[in-house]
Amino acid sequence: MRSHIFQHVPFEGPGSIEPWLRAAGHHVTRTPFYTDGTTLPDVPDIDLLIVMGGPMSVNDEQQFPWLVAEKAFIRRTIDAGKPVLGICLGAQLIASAMGARVYPNPTREIGWFPIHGCTAPGTNNFSFPSSVDVFHWHGETFDLPPGATPLASSAACQLQAFQLGTSVIGLQFHLETTPASARDIVTHCSAELIPGDHVQDAATILSATPEQYRTINHLMDTVLAFLLDTHGCNA
């Protein structure tokens, strides 16, 4: 199986995702949009597309022209029925590719804050816990894409996760975060740590316990397994 990763900046990589995929026998490739001369794979050649985060907006097409091609590729992959997982900017790119509006959230949400699952029982949707602390770093939100189902919310952001069919999940939050990747984003995006009700300082963010990382990484594992098992990609 081949999993392909769209990465937008060097300091927001796949974190816990890549080791899980490799342990499951997947060949992992990636498109680093932050380098010159990047090329996109052929949709039929991939079994799973993972779209990572980044500090840019999906609306910054003039500054980052590759966003146009990326969104078109995401749409083709979804239309082909391939599993797609979007994280933070990645979820916003999925929403935009599927015709939903992406815009500034009323407040930034940065740090460790709870989300609340809202999946109706007895559905074929992924189910998040009723409350679990996860790692956030976002300032924008989006409307629910047509046909999608909301999966989670938080006090700062009404739409934290969604599912489209059985193939697509978008997450505003970062379940893939490791201690190293948390340090990386704090280092590169410290200017965004403006004090607020939903913005923690660097020391608080980096004081997260090993158990907090284990919890979110395990939850990421279950999201990946859900998408792959649904499509018979975990042979």
N, CA, C and O of each residue as an XYZ file, in Angstrom:
940
protein
N       0.839     -1.183      0.000
C       0.000      0.000      0.000
C       0.883      1.245      0.000
O       1.956      1.261      0.604
N       0.422      2.269     -0.676
C       1.180      3.516     -0.762
C       0.387      4.658     -0.140
O      -0.724      4.965     -0.573
N       0.966      5.281      0.874
C       0.383      6.468      1.485
C       1.204      7.674      1.063
O       2.433      7.646      1.125
N       0.532      8.729      0.637
C       1.219      9.925      0.178
C       0.875     11.096      1.088
O      -0.283     11.293      1.457
N       1.900     11.871      1.445
C       1.747     12.984      2.377
C       1.997     14.297      1.661
O       3.014     14.455      0.985
N       1.079     15.239      1.804
C       1.284     16.616      1.365
C       1.799     17.403      2.574
O       1.104     17.524      3.584
N       3.018     17.935      2.465
C       3.629     18.688      3.566
C       3.920     20.107      3.089
O       4.498     20.303      2.020
N       3.514     21.102      3.891
C       3.543     22.494      3.445
C       4.710     23.291      3.990
O       5.131     24.262      3.362
N       5.244     22.911      5.136
C       6.424     23.537      5.729
C       7.245     22.433      6.385
O       6.686     21.420      6.805
N       8.565     22.610      6.481
C       9.388     21.524      7.013
C       9.121     21.211      8.476
O       9.396     20.098      8.924
N       8.582     22.182      9.244
C       8.401     21.959     10.676
C       7.018     21.430     11.036
O       6.705     21.313     12.221
N       6.183     21.107     10.055
C       4.909     20.443     10.343
C       4.838     19.149      9.544
O       4.142     19.045      8.534
N       5.587     18.171     10.038
C       5.624     16.868      9.391
C       4.579     15.927      9.951
O       3.729     16.340     10.740
N       4.630     14.662      9.551
C       3.583     13.707      9.926
C       3.659     13.199     11.356
O       2.755     12.486     11.792
N       4.702     13.541     12.101
C       4.760     13.143     13.508
C       4.577     11.654     13.705
O       5.326     10.855     13.143
N       3.590     11.274     14.497
C       3.372      9.865     14.821
C       2.760      9.077     13.673
O       2.696      7.849     13.732
N       2.308      9.768     12.629
C       1.601      9.086     11.540
C       2.529      8.168     10.747
O       2.192      7.012     10.487
N       3.686      8.680     10.368
C       4.561      7.906      9.477
C       5.034      6.599     10.104
O       4.996      5.569      9.432
N       5.484      6.591     11.374
C       5.864      5.294     11.966
C       4.710      4.289     11.984
O       4.921      3.095     11.773
N       3.492      4.774     12.238
C       2.338      3.868     12.248
C       2.110      3.275     10.863
O       1.870      2.074     10.730
N       2.184      4.116      9.829
C       1.970      3.631      8.472
C       3.038      2.619      8.074
O       2.728      1.585      7.482
N       4.283      2.913      8.395
C       5.369      1.991      8.021
C       5.225      0.664      8.765
O       5.489     -0.395      8.197
N       4.810      0.716     10.028
C       4.602     -0.514     10.787
C       3.466     -1.339     10.198
O       3.442     -2.563     10.327
N       2.513     -0.646      9.543
C       1.388     -1.339      8.906
C       1.731     -1.814      7.496
O       0.876     -2.358      6.798
N       2.978     -1.609      7.079
C       3.422     -2.105      5.786
C       3.226     -1.154      4.630
O       3.293     -1.576      3.476
N       2.990      0.099      4.895
C       2.773      1.073      3.828
C       4.086      1.666      3.346
O       4.992      1.929      4.137
N       4.176      1.871      2.054
C       5.251      2.660      1.460
C       4.818      4.125      1.512
O       3.757      4.476      0.996
N       5.631      4.981      2.132
C       5.248      6.368      2.368
C       6.047      7.293      1.452
O       7.278      7.263      1.437
N       5.332      8.109      0.695
C       5.951      9.119     -0.156
C       5.363     10.478      0.212
O       4.372     10.556      0.938
N       5.979     11.551     -0.293
C       5.456     12.863      0.070
C       5.740     13.901     -1.001
O       6.662     13.760     -1.805
N       4.931     14.937     -0.991
C       5.145     16.128     -1.798
C       5.464     17.272     -0.847
O       4.587     17.699     -0.095
N       6.703     17.785     -0.856
C       7.055     18.923     -0.004
C       6.827     20.226     -0.770
O       7.677     20.636     -1.561
N       5.704     20.871     -0.544
C       5.354     22.069     -1.297
C       6.293     23.240     -1.002
O       6.293     24.227     -1.738
N       7.076     23.145      0.040
C       7.982     24.229      0.406
C       9.304     24.190     -0.366
O      10.175     25.031     -0.146
N       9.454     23.220     -1.266
C      10.641     23.165     -2.114
C      10.255     23.443     -3.558
O       9.091     23.305     -3.933
N      11.217     23.828     -4.353
C      10.967     24.117     -5.767
C      10.839     22.817     -6.553
O      11.433     21.799     -6.200
N      10.062     22.871     -7.613
C       9.983     21.748     -8.539
C       9.246     20.535     -8.015
O       9.514     19.415     -8.449
N       8.312     20.740     -7.079
C       7.563     19.596     -6.560
C       6.595     19.066     -7.620
O       6.052     19.823     -8.424
N       6.399     17.775     -7.598
C       5.467     17.144     -8.534
C       4.419     16.369     -7.742
O       4.672     15.914     -6.626
N       3.253     16.230     -8.332
C       2.166     15.496     -7.705
C       2.123     14.075     -8.251
O       2.434     13.852     -9.421
N       1.745     13.124     -7.426
C       1.621     11.745     -7.926
C       0.374     11.602     -8.795
O      -0.421     12.535     -8.918
N       0.216     10.439     -9.386
C      -1.029     10.118    -10.083
C      -2.003      9.546     -9.066
O      -1.638      8.690     -8.261
N      -3.233     10.016     -9.101
C      -4.236      9.571     -8.124
C      -4.350      8.046     -8.062
O      -4.409      7.504     -6.959
N      -4.384      7.319     -9.199
C      -4.522      5.860     -9.108
C      -3.352      5.158     -8.412
O      -3.473      4.002     -8.006
N      -2.218      5.860     -8.274
C      -1.031      5.232     -7.702
C      -0.986      5.296     -6.180
O      -0.094      4.699     -5.578
N      -1.918      6.000     -5.536
C      -1.883      6.113     -4.081
C      -3.124      5.466     -3.466
O      -4.189      5.403     -4.080
N      -2.952      4.990     -2.240
C      -4.052      4.345     -1.525
C      -4.596      5.214     -0.397
O      -5.718      5.000      0.061
N      -3.817      6.187      0.051
C      -4.226      7.084      1.123
C      -3.503      8.411      0.935
O      -2.295      8.437      0.699
N      -4.243      9.516      1.039
C      -3.651     10.851      0.974
C      -3.800     11.508      2.339
O      -4.890     11.548      2.907
N      -2.681     12.025      2.859
C      -2.675     12.737      4.128
C      -2.197     14.161      3.867
O      -1.107     14.366      3.332
N      -3.009     15.139      4.244
C      -2.711     16.544      3.980
C      -2.412     17.218      5.312
O      -3.289     17.339      6.166
N      -1.155     17.659      5.485
C      -0.703     18.180      6.760
C      -1.057     19.660      6.932
O      -1.689     20.270      6.069
N      -0.632     20.220      8.071
C      -0.908     21.604      8.397
C       0.126     22.563      7.844
O       1.041     22.174      7.118
N      -0.041     23.828      8.205
C       0.885     24.868      7.772
C       0.371     26.230      8.174
O      -0.823     26.379      8.432
N       1.237     27.234      8.236
C       0.833     28.560      8.710
C       0.095     29.403      7.681
O      -0.469     30.439      8.032
N       0.085     28.988      6.429
C      -0.614     29.763      5.402
C      -2.108     29.503      5.428
O      -2.570     28.578      6.097
N      -2.866     30.314      4.702
C      -4.312     30.117      4.555
C      -4.600     29.452      3.222
O      -3.836     29.608      2.270
N      -5.683     28.721      3.148
C      -6.092     28.141      1.872
C      -6.443     29.232      0.864
O      -6.487     28.983     -0.341
N      -6.691     30.440      1.365
C      -7.060     31.560      0.492
C      -5.855     32.327     -0.041
O      -6.023     33.300     -0.777
N      -4.649     31.909      0.315
C      -3.431     32.616     -0.089
C      -2.902     32.129     -1.437
O      -1.706     31.876     -1.578
N      -3.775     31.998     -2.416
C      -3.368     31.407     -3.691
C      -2.395     32.293     -4.466
O      -1.561     31.773     -5.208
N      -2.478     33.604     -4.316
C      -1.537     34.478     -5.023
C      -0.129     34.328     -4.468
O       0.844     34.342     -5.222
N      -0.019     34.183     -3.155
C       1.289     34.028     -2.524
C       1.835     32.617     -2.699
O       3.043     32.418     -2.830
N       0.928     31.638     -2.699
C       1.321     30.234     -2.832
C       0.511     29.611     -3.970
O      -0.498     28.954     -3.714
N       0.930     29.803     -5.207
C       0.132     29.338     -6.363
C      -0.118     27.840     -6.377
O      -1.090     27.381     -6.977
N       0.750     27.066     -5.720
C       0.558     25.623     -5.704
C      -0.712     25.202     -4.971
O      -1.158     24.063     -5.114
N      -1.299     26.106     -4.190
C      -2.552     25.780     -3.514
C      -3.652     25.407     -4.507
O      -4.500     24.564     -4.218
N      -3.629     26.044     -5.680
C      -4.659     25.769     -6.692
C      -4.562     24.315     -7.145
O      -5.563     23.599     -7.176
N      -3.350     23.885     -7.496
C      -3.150     22.508     -7.943
C      -3.398     21.522     -6.808
O      -3.930     20.434     -7.030
N      -3.016     21.898     -5.608
C      -3.212     20.992     -4.471
C      -4.698     20.750     -4.220
O      -5.119     19.607     -4.042
N      -5.484     21.810     -4.205
C      -6.914     21.642     -3.975
C      -7.576     20.827     -5.087
O      -8.467     20.018     -4.827
N      -7.140     21.044     -6.310
C      -7.699     20.268     -7.420
C      -7.348     18.789     -7.262
O      -8.174     17.922     -7.544
N      -6.121     18.499     -6.812
C      -5.711     17.109     -6.608
C      -6.528     16.476     -5.482
O      -6.973     15.334     -5.600
N      -6.722     17.214     -4.397
C      -7.526     16.696     -3.292
C      -8.924     16.352     -3.778
O      -9.458     15.295     -3.441
N      -9.516     17.235     -4.565
C     -10.860     16.980     -5.081
C     -10.872     15.726     -5.954
O     -11.784     14.908     -5.836
N      -9.882     15.561     -6.823
C      -9.839     14.367     -7.682
C      -9.690     13.096     -6.846
O     -10.299     12.070     -7.148
N      -8.880     13.174     -5.802
C      -8.660     12.008     -4.950
C      -9.948     11.624     -4.224
O     -10.282     10.443     -4.125
N     -10.661     12.615     -3.722
C     -11.936     12.355     -3.051
C     -12.950     11.789     -4.043
O     -13.656     10.829     -3.735
N     -13.021     12.385     -5.234
C     -13.963     11.910     -6.248
C     -13.653     10.482     -6.677
O     -14.547      9.750     -7.103
N     -12.374     10.082     -6.564
C     -11.980      8.718     -6.922
C     -12.281      7.718     -5.809
O     -12.072      6.517     -5.977
N     -12.772      8.211     -4.671
C     -13.119      7.327     -3.566
C     -11.953      6.894     -2.708
O     -12.079      5.967     -1.908
N     -10.796      7.565     -2.869
C      -9.632      7.205     -2.064
C      -9.746      7.819     -0.673
O     -10.298      8.910     -0.534
N      -9.235      7.144      0.365
C      -9.241      7.728      1.709
C      -8.358      8.982      1.770
O      -7.252      8.997      1.229
N      -8.852     10.016      2.425
C      -8.123     11.271      2.576
C      -8.256     11.735      4.021
O      -9.355     11.766      4.575
N      -7.133     12.094      4.623
C      -7.114     12.658      5.975
C      -6.477     14.035      5.916
O      -5.359     14.181      5.421
N      -7.180     15.049      6.416
C      -6.654     16.399      6.465
C      -6.490     16.858      7.892
O      -7.372     16.634      8.721
N      -5.361     17.503      8.195
C      -5.053     17.951      9.548
C      -4.823     19.450      9.544
O      -3.917     19.939      8.870
N      -5.635     20.182     10.289
C      -5.533     21.637     10.437
C      -5.663     22.308      9.070
O      -6.755     22.300      8.501
N      -4.603     22.883      8.525
C      -4.675     23.423      7.167
C      -5.188     22.362      6.205
O      -5.939     22.671      5.280
N      -4.786     21.111      6.418
C      -5.246     20.032      5.544
C      -6.744     19.866      5.553
O      -7.345     19.633      4.505
N      -7.375     19.984      6.736
C      -8.835     19.907      6.817
C      -9.466     21.089      6.108
O     -10.492     20.944      5.443
N      -8.853     22.267      6.246
C      -9.361     23.460      5.587
C      -9.227     23.344      4.067
O     -10.092     23.815      3.328
N      -8.152     22.721      3.607
C      -7.978     22.497      2.168
C      -9.039     21.541      1.631
O      -9.568     21.748      0.539
N      -9.353     20.493      2.398
C     -10.422     19.591      1.975
C     -11.736     20.358      1.876
O     -12.461     20.242      0.888
N     -12.037     21.143      2.910
C     -13.283     21.908      2.907
C     -13.349     22.826      1.699
O     -14.372     22.888      1.016
N     -12.253     23.544      1.430
C     -12.217     24.459      0.288
C     -12.352     23.707     -1.025
O     -13.084     24.135     -1.917
N     -11.640     22.574     -1.145
C     -11.698     21.787     -2.374
C     -13.108     21.285     -2.652
O     -13.485     21.082     -3.806
N     -13.884     21.086     -1.592
C     -15.249     20.563     -1.735
C     -16.300     21.668     -1.730
O     -17.495     21.394     -1.623
N     -15.848     22.921     -1.845
C     -16.779     24.020     -2.039
C     -17.208     24.777     -0.805
O     -18.110     25.611     -0.885
N     -16.585     24.513      0.351
C     -16.946     25.210      1.586
C     -16.061     26.439      1.788
O     -14.944     26.508      1.275
N     -16.574     27.393      2.533
C     -15.861     28.639      2.798
C     -14.897     28.447      3.964
O     -15.242     27.814      4.961
N     -13.680     28.998      3.837
C     -12.683     28.997      4.909
C     -12.426     30.444      5.301
O     -12.238     31.296      4.432
N     -12.416     30.733      6.603
C     -12.356     32.121      7.062
C     -11.801     32.154      8.489
O     -11.717     31.112      9.140
N     -11.418     33.348      8.984
C     -10.856     33.438     10.335
C     -11.853     33.013     11.407
O     -13.021     33.398     11.375
N     -11.370     32.210     12.357
C     -12.169     31.860     13.523
C     -12.234     33.087     14.446
O     -11.313     33.904     14.430
N     -13.290     33.233     15.241
C     -13.354     34.389     16.136
C     -12.155     34.523     17.062
O     -11.830     35.628     17.496
N     -11.492     33.408     17.369
C     -10.325     33.448     18.240
C      -9.329     32.384     17.809
O      -9.713     31.338     17.287
N      -8.058     32.654     18.029
C      -7.065     31.611     17.819
C      -7.219     30.546     18.893
O      -7.656     30.827     20.009
N      -6.855     29.329     18.543
C      -6.886     28.212     19.492
C      -5.538     27.516     19.397
O      -5.251     26.804     18.435
N      -4.719     27.740     20.419
C      -3.348     27.227     20.406
C      -3.028     26.632     21.772
O      -3.099     27.316     22.793
N      -2.678     25.364     21.778
C      -2.332     24.696     23.022
C      -3.177     23.457     23.240
O      -3.782     22.931     22.306
N      -3.214     22.996     24.477
C      -3.913     21.772     24.847
C      -5.279     22.120     25.437
O      -5.380     22.626     26.554
N      -6.324     21.837     24.662
C      -7.692     22.125     25.073
C      -8.589     20.955     24.667
O      -8.268     20.228     23.728
N      -9.709     20.770     25.366
C     -10.568     19.621     25.056
C     -11.416     19.823     23.806
O     -11.830     20.937     23.485
N     -11.661     18.728     23.118
C     -12.701     18.647     22.101
C     -13.796     17.745     22.629
O     -13.590     16.979     23.570
N     -14.973     17.845     22.008
C     -16.114     17.067     22.442
C     -16.731     16.374     21.230
O     -17.217     17.030     20.308
N     -16.704     15.048     21.242
C     -17.276     14.291     20.140
C     -18.772     14.495     20.045
O     -19.452     14.644     21.061
N     -19.291     14.502     18.813
C     -20.731     14.726     18.623
C     -21.314     13.779     17.586
O     -22.313     14.104     16.945
N     -20.706     12.617     17.413
C     -21.209     11.649     16.441
C     -22.456     10.953     16.972
O     -22.481     10.484     18.110
N     -23.481     10.890     16.143
C     -24.706     10.206     16.545
C     -24.451      8.705     16.639
O     -23.780      8.148     15.770
N     -24.967      8.037     17.666
C     -24.764      6.587     17.793
C     -25.427      5.830     16.649
O     -26.447      6.251     16.105
N     -24.819      4.707     16.305
C     -25.401      3.851     15.283
C     -25.122      4.290     13.867
O     -25.753      3.795     12.934
N     -24.183      5.218     13.683
C     -23.840      5.669     12.340
C     -22.555      4.990     11.879
O     -21.923      4.250     12.633
N     -22.180      5.253     10.630
C     -20.918      4.729     10.099
C     -19.801      5.756     10.219
O     -18.790      5.658      9.524
N     -19.977      6.736     11.092
C     -18.981      7.786     11.255
C     -17.999      7.451     12.371
O     -18.309      6.701     13.296
N     -16.810      8.026     12.257
C     -15.827      7.879     13.327
C     -16.364      8.561     14.584
O     -17.013      9.603     14.504
N     -16.087      7.963     15.744
C     -16.599      8.490     17.004
C     -15.455      8.940     17.900
O     -14.611      8.133     18.291
N     -15.427     10.240     18.227
C     -14.462     10.775     19.181
C     -15.018     10.662     20.597
O     -16.232     10.581     20.779
N     -14.146     10.655     21.596
C     -14.633     10.641     22.986
C     -15.492     11.871     23.287
O     -15.410     12.888     22.598
N     -16.311     11.755     24.323
C     -17.154     12.889     24.708
C     -16.317     14.091     25.123
O     -16.751     15.234     24.973
N     -15.127     13.839     25.641
C     -14.198     14.914     25.965
C     -12.782     14.358     26.019
O     -12.531     13.350     26.679
N     -11.861     15.012     25.327
C     -10.456     14.603     25.367
C      -9.591     15.815     25.039
O      -9.897     16.574     24.120
N      -8.523     15.988     25.786
C      -7.600     17.092     25.525
C      -6.724     16.750     24.327
O      -6.119     15.680     24.273
N      -6.664     17.677     23.361
C      -5.841     17.484     22.169
C      -5.028     18.752     21.924
O      -5.244     19.781     22.563
N      -4.095     18.655     20.990
C      -3.226     19.792     20.702
C      -3.774     20.581     19.517
O      -4.064     20.018     18.461
N      -3.911     21.892     19.709
C      -4.452     22.788     18.689
C      -3.395     23.817     18.277
O      -2.540     24.211     19.070
N      -3.485     24.238     17.007
C      -2.721     25.411     16.566
C      -3.395     25.932     15.291
O      -2.965     25.608     14.184
N      -4.432     26.722     15.446
C      -5.123     27.236     14.263
C      -5.797     28.566     14.557
O      -6.152     28.865     15.697
N      -5.966     29.355     13.508
C      -6.642     30.645     13.612
C      -7.806     30.779     12.659
O      -8.528     31.776     12.688
N      -7.996     29.765     11.799
C      -9.098     29.805     10.837
C     -10.048     28.637     11.077
O      -9.714     27.676     11.770
N     -11.218     28.739     10.499
C     -12.203     27.672     10.547
C     -12.886     27.603      9.189
O     -12.447     28.261      8.246
N     -13.945     26.822      9.073
C     -14.579     26.625      7.769
C     -16.026     26.220      7.954
O     -16.427     25.766      9.026
N     -16.797     26.386      6.908
C     -18.148     25.850      6.895
C     -18.086     24.354      6.601
O     -17.131     23.867      5.996
N     -19.101     23.646      7.030
C     -19.150     22.205      6.786
C     -19.311     21.953      5.289
O     -20.232     22.488      4.672
N     -18.429     21.148      4.694
C     -18.579     20.844      3.270
C     -19.920     20.164      2.978
O     -20.427     19.430      3.826
N     -20.498     20.392      1.808
C     -21.780     19.758      1.472
C     -21.719     18.241      1.641
O     -20.806     17.586      1.138
N     -22.696     17.694      2.350
C     -22.771     16.250      2.554
C     -21.946     15.725      3.705
O     -22.027     14.536      4.014
N     -21.148     16.568      4.355
C     -20.289     16.122      5.451
C     -21.044     16.124      6.774
O     -22.080     16.772      6.918
N     -20.501     15.387      7.733
C     -21.076     15.274      9.072
C     -20.082     15.794     10.095
O     -18.918     15.394     10.064
N     -20.498     16.677     11.006
C     -19.578     17.128     12.063
C     -19.291     15.998     13.040
O     -20.171     15.201     13.366
N     -18.037     15.940     13.505
C     -17.630     14.880     14.427
C     -17.244     15.398     15.804
O     -17.311     14.650     16.780
N     -16.839     16.670     15.905
C     -16.366     17.186     17.181
C     -16.420     18.707     17.182
O     -16.423     19.351     16.133
N     -16.461     19.263     18.392
C     -16.459     20.708     18.577
C     -15.601     21.046     19.788
O     -15.159     20.159     20.519
N     -15.368     22.357     19.993
C     -14.684     22.815     21.200
C     -15.268     24.159     21.605
O     -16.064     24.743     20.870
N     -14.873     24.648     22.773
C     -15.385     25.932     23.246
C     -14.986     27.065     22.327
O     -15.722     28.043     22.196
N     -13.821     26.953     21.681
C     -13.314     28.034     20.846
C     -13.699     27.897     19.384
O     -13.661     28.881     18.645
N     -14.068     26.704     18.951
C     -14.305     26.462     17.521
C     -15.404     25.409     17.369
O     -15.243     24.264     17.792
N     -16.502     25.805     16.772
C     -17.661     24.920     16.695
C     -17.403     23.682     15.849
O     -17.887     22.597     16.172
N     -16.640     23.836     14.763
C     -16.404     22.710     13.861
C     -14.948     22.261     13.975
O     -14.055     22.858     13.373
N     -14.725     21.220     14.742
C     -13.369     20.727     14.990
C     -13.011     19.523     14.122
O     -11.832     19.257     13.888
N     -14.004     18.807     13.652
C     -13.727     17.627     12.829
C     -14.974     17.303     12.022
O     -16.098     17.575     12.445
N     -14.752     16.714     10.845
C     -15.879     16.304     10.011
C     -15.519     15.058      9.238
O     -14.347     14.721      9.076
N     -16.550     14.378      8.761
C     -16.380     13.197      7.920
C     -17.239     13.349      6.688
O     -18.389     13.781      6.771
N     -16.681     12.993      5.542
C     -17.401     13.045      4.276
C     -17.463     11.641      3.715
O     -16.438     11.077      3.331
N     -18.651     11.073      3.665
C     -18.772      9.677      3.266
C     -18.039      8.797      4.252
O     -18.004      9.084      5.448
N     -17.454      7.724      3.750
C     -16.613      6.878      4.609
C     -15.136      7.056      4.292
O     -14.285      6.389      4.881
N     -14.825      7.974      3.341
C     -13.464      8.072      2.827
C     -12.657      9.230      3.373
O     -11.428      9.211      3.299
N     -13.322     10.246      3.923
C     -12.642     11.514      4.183
C     -12.897     11.975      5.611
O     -14.039     12.019      6.069
N     -11.810     12.320      6.314
C     -11.912     12.922      7.643
C     -11.023     14.159      7.684
O      -9.871     14.123      7.251
N     -11.569     15.250      8.206
C     -10.815     16.475      8.415
C     -10.759     16.807      9.891
O     -11.780     16.763     10.577
N      -9.571     17.141     10.390
C      -9.355     17.464     11.800
C      -8.740     18.853     11.909
O      -7.721     19.123     11.272
N      -9.333     19.734     12.697
C      -8.713     21.034     12.955
C      -7.512     20.892     13.891
O      -6.617     21.737     13.869
N      -7.475     19.855     14.698
C      -6.474     19.676     15.745
C      -5.416     18.674     15.311
O      -5.541     18.017     14.278
N      -4.375     18.574     16.121
C      -3.190     17.783     15.763
C      -3.050     16.573     16.682
O      -2.536     16.685     17.794
N      -3.509     15.419     16.211
C      -3.348     14.190     16.972
C      -1.985     13.546     16.735
O      -1.575     12.658     17.482
N      -1.289     13.993     15.699
C       0.003     13.412     15.338
C       1.171     14.001     16.117
O       2.305     13.547     15.970
N       0.902     15.009     16.946
C       1.972     15.769     17.606
C       2.785     14.893     18.545
O       2.245     14.094     19.309
N       4.093     15.066     18.466
C       5.050     14.438     19.375
C       5.770     15.546     20.134
O       5.658     16.711     19.753
N       6.502     15.224     21.189
C       7.262     16.278     21.875
C       8.185     17.042     20.925
O       8.320     18.259     21.048
N       8.814     16.352     19.987
C       9.718     17.027     19.046
C       8.949     17.951     18.113
O       9.387     19.074     17.862
N       7.803     17.495     17.592
C       7.057     18.348     16.664
C       6.412     19.522     17.391
O       6.239     20.587     16.799
N       6.051     19.349     18.670
C       5.541     20.477     19.450
C       6.629     21.534     19.617
O       6.360     22.728     19.482
N       7.837     21.108     19.907
C       8.945     22.071     20.033
C       9.182     22.793     18.718
O       9.453     23.994     18.708
N       9.083     22.074     17.610
C       9.318     22.683     16.300
C       8.314     23.794     16.003
O       8.698     24.884     15.579
N       7.037     23.520     16.224
C       6.036     24.526     15.877
C       6.096     25.710     16.837
O       5.860     26.845     16.424
N       6.409     25.467     18.114
C       6.585     26.568     19.062
C       7.755     27.441     18.628
O       7.675     28.668     18.692
N       8.835     26.816     18.190
C      10.011     27.572     17.760
C       9.714     28.426     16.537
O      10.106     29.592     16.492
N       9.034     27.869     15.552
C       8.834     28.564     14.285
C       7.624     29.494     14.278
O       7.561     30.405     13.453
N       6.678     29.288     15.165
C       5.439     30.079     15.146
C       5.191     30.792     16.469
O       4.041     31.061     16.817
N       6.246     31.102     17.208
C       6.087     31.709     18.530
C       5.400     33.064     18.468
O       4.791     33.488     19.450
N       5.487     33.764     17.318
C       4.842     35.077     17.196
C       3.327     34.979     17.314
O       2.664     35.982     17.579
N       2.772     33.790     17.120
C       1.329     33.616     17.214
C       0.843     33.403     18.646
O      -0.362     33.352     18.895
N       1.773     33.280     19.578
C       1.401     33.013     20.967
C       1.041     34.316     21.682
O       1.689     34.711     22.651
N       0.011     34.960     21.189
C      -0.503     36.189     21.781
C      -1.489     35.783     22.881
O      -2.438     35.048     22.609
N      -1.284     36.248     24.114
C      -2.124     35.784     25.224
C      -3.615     35.936     24.941
O      -4.062     36.944     24.394
N      -4.365     34.923     25.323
C      -5.817     34.921     25.139
C      -6.426     33.750     25.868
O      -5.710     32.890     26.381
N      -7.752     33.709     25.920
C      -8.446     32.650     26.647
C      -8.166     31.268     26.080
O      -8.240     30.271     26.799
N      -7.843     31.206     24.789
C      -7.646     29.911     24.136
C      -6.251     29.806     23.507
O      -6.043     29.068     22.544
N      -5.310     30.553     24.069
C      -3.917     30.495     23.620
C      -3.023     30.308     24.842
O      -2.971     31.176     25.714
N      -2.330     29.194     24.908
C      -1.400     28.932     25.994
C      -0.018     29.480     25.654
O       0.304     29.689     24.484
N       0.789     29.708     26.674
C       2.158     30.150     26.413
C       3.040     28.946     26.107
O       2.640     27.797     26.291
N       4.242     29.235     25.637
C       5.140     28.165     25.196
C       5.448     27.180     26.317
O       5.470     25.970     26.095
N       5.685     27.696     27.522
C       6.043     26.819     28.634
C       4.908     25.849     28.952
O       5.152     24.675     29.231
N       3.677     26.333     28.913
C       2.530     25.467     29.189
C       2.378     24.418     28.099
O       2.143     23.246     28.392
N       2.511     24.829     26.849
C       2.393     23.882     25.736
C       3.419     22.763     25.865
O       3.100     21.586     25.697
N       4.662     23.150     26.167
C       5.749     22.167     26.177
C       5.822     21.366     27.472
O       6.653     20.466     27.599
N       4.948     21.689     28.443
C       4.936     20.924     29.688
C       3.971     19.740     29.632
O       3.748     19.069     30.639
N       3.406     19.486     28.462
C       2.494     18.347     28.316
C       3.182     17.054     28.737
O       4.379     16.878     28.509
N       2.431     16.163     29.345
C       2.981     14.921     29.876
C       3.090     13.858     28.788
O       2.412     13.943     27.764
N       3.936     12.865     29.007
C       3.989     11.745     28.055
C       2.631     11.100     27.833
O       2.331     10.656     26.725
N       1.805     11.041     28.877
C       0.481     10.440     28.743
C      -0.400     11.238     27.782
O      -1.195     10.651     27.048
N      -0.272     12.572     27.778
C      -1.044     13.383     26.846
C      -0.670     13.056     25.402
O      -1.539     12.943     24.538
N       0.618     12.905     25.150
C       1.054     12.538     23.795
C       0.603     11.130     23.435
O       0.175     10.891     22.305
N       0.692     10.192     24.377
C       0.244      8.827     24.087
C      -1.240      8.814     23.747
O      -1.666      8.090     22.847
N      -2.027      9.609     24.463
C      -3.469      9.643     24.233
C      -3.804     10.132     22.837
O      -4.596      9.507     22.131
N      -3.202     11.253     22.429
C      -3.553     11.782     21.106
C      -2.976     10.916     19.997
O      -3.616     10.744     18.960
N      -1.776     10.363     20.192
C      -1.197      9.519     19.153
C      -2.008      8.239     18.975
O      -2.181      7.767     17.851
N      -2.508      7.675     20.073
C      -3.373      6.495     19.968
C      -4.665      6.841     19.240
O      -5.164      6.050     18.439
N      -5.202      8.021     19.519
C      -6.417      8.441     18.827
C      -6.156      8.615     17.336
O      -7.005      8.277     16.512
N      -4.990      9.140     16.990
C      -4.625      9.236     15.572
C      -4.540      7.859     14.942
O      -4.988      7.665     13.812
N      -3.968      6.897     15.665
C      -3.902      5.529     15.152
C      -5.296      5.000     14.825
O      -5.489      4.340     13.804
N      -6.258      5.287     15.683
C      -7.611      4.773     15.456
C      -8.273      5.470     14.264
O      -9.053      4.851     13.540
N      -7.968      6.747     14.059
C      -8.494      7.445     12.880
C      -7.933      6.812     11.605
O      -8.680      6.535     10.666
N      -6.631      6.587     11.574
C      -6.003      5.978     10.399
C      -6.573      4.578     10.153
O      -6.895      4.226      9.018
N      -6.694      3.791     11.207
C      -7.221      2.427     11.055
C      -8.652      2.467     10.535
O      -9.029      1.639      9.705
N      -9.445      3.407     11.004
C     -10.826      3.543     10.545
C     -10.871      3.799      9.043
O     -11.612      3.134      8.320
N     -10.080      4.763      8.574
C     -10.095      5.086      7.148
C      -9.599      3.918      6.300
O     -10.174      3.620      5.253
N      -8.545      3.265      6.745
C      -7.951      2.192      5.947
C      -8.791      0.914      6.004
O      -8.977      0.243      4.989
N      -9.297      0.580      7.195
C     -10.121     -0.624      7.309
C     -11.401     -0.503      6.501
O     -11.861     -1.471      5.895
N     -11.973      0.702      6.498
C     -13.217      0.924      5.743
C     -13.024      0.643      4.267
O     -13.954      0.225      3.577
N     -11.792      0.878      3.778
C     -11.529      0.719      2.353
C     -10.644     -0.484      2.040
O     -10.107     -0.602      0.939
N     -10.498     -1.369      3.014
C      -9.746     -2.597      2.765
C      -8.294     -2.357      2.457
O      -7.689     -3.102      1.686
N      -7.714     -1.311      3.056
C      -6.317     -0.961      2.775
C      -5.380     -1.464      3.855
O      -4.189     -1.152      3.824
N      -5.878     -2.226      4.803
C      -5.024     -2.767      5.853
C      -4.885     -4.278      5.663
O      -5.212     -5.067      6.549
N      -4.400     -4.649      4.508
C      -4.266     -6.085      4.226
C      -3.223     -6.718      5.130
O      -2.973     -7.919      5.037
